Amino acid sequence: EVACFGQNQYEAFLKAMISAGFKLPSKNILLSIGPSQQKQEILQYAHILVDMGFQLYATKSTAEFLSSQGKLDSCITVYKPH
């Protein structure tokens, strides 16, 4: 069990994950985001990840949303089985 402080809940959560042994990805990230409001919330972070050199993969609706947002058109669609 780990608890950490940060400037916001996201920073504290990330610090806790890292201190518990979580390894940050080195090249690829898969995104599967729910409702459109959440897609809007992740948008600025997706831009940061692309700027850092990560290749983004996303489920169909998330990929469509990201691809419509300018420089995020390099996002690769992955399909999930039903």
C-alpha positions in Angstrom: 0.0 0.0 0.0 1.4 3.4 -1.0 0.3 7.0 -0.5 1.9 10.0 -2.1 1.4 13.7 -2.3 1.3 15.8 -5.5 0.2 19.1 -6.8 -3.1 17.4 -7.9 -4.7 14.0 -7.7 -3.1 12.8 -11.0 0.4 13.6 -9.9 -0.1 11.9 -6.5 -1.5 8.8 -8.2 1.4 8.7 -10.7 3.9 9.0 -7.9 2.2 6.2 -6.0 2.2 3.9 -9.0 5.9 4.5 -9.7 6.8 4.0 -6.0 4.9 0.7 -6.1 7.0 -0.5 -9.0 4.9 0.6 -12.0 7.1 1.1 -15.1 6.2 3.9 -17.5 5.8 2.8 -21.1 8.7 3.5 -23.4 7.2 3.8 -26.8 3.5 2.8 -27.3 0.3 3.7 -25.4 -3.2 2.3 -25.9 -6.1 4.6 -25.1 -9.7 3.5 -24.7 -11.7 6.5 -23.3 -15.4 6.5 -22.6 -17.8 9.4 -23.0 -16.9 12.5 -25.1 -16.4 14.6 -22.1 -13.6 12.3 -20.9 -12.1 12.3 -24.4 -12.0 16.1 -24.2 -10.3 15.9 -20.8 -7.5 13.6 -22.1 -6.9 15.6 -25.3 -4.1 17.9 -23.9 -2.3 14.9 -22.4 -2.5 13.0 -25.7 -0.8 16.0 -27.4 1.9 15.9 -24.7 2.4 12.1 -25.2 2.8 12.5 -29.0 5.3 15.4 -28.4 7.3 13.1 -26.2 7.5 10.6 -29.0 4.9 8.0 -28.0 2.9 6.2 -30.7 -0.8 6.3 -29.7 -3.1 3.4 -30.3 -6.8 3.7 -29.5 -10.1 1.8 -29.8 -12.4 2.9 -32.7 -14.3 5.8 -31.3 -11.4 7.1 -29.3 -9.1 6.9 -32.4 -11.8 8.7 -34.5 -11.9 11.5 -31.9 -8.2 11.8 -31.6 -7.6 11.7 -35.4 -10.0 14.6 -35.8 -7.8 16.7 -33.5 -5.0 17.9 -35.8 -1.6 16.5 -35.1 -3.1 13.4 -33.4 -4.0 11.9 -36.8 -1.1 9.4 -36.4 -3.2 7.5 -33.8 -3.6 3.9 -34.9 -7.0 2.2 -34.5 -7.2 -1.1 -32.8 -10.3 -3.3 -32.7 -11.6 -5.2 -29.7 -13.4 -8.5 -30.0 -17.1 -8.6 -29.1 
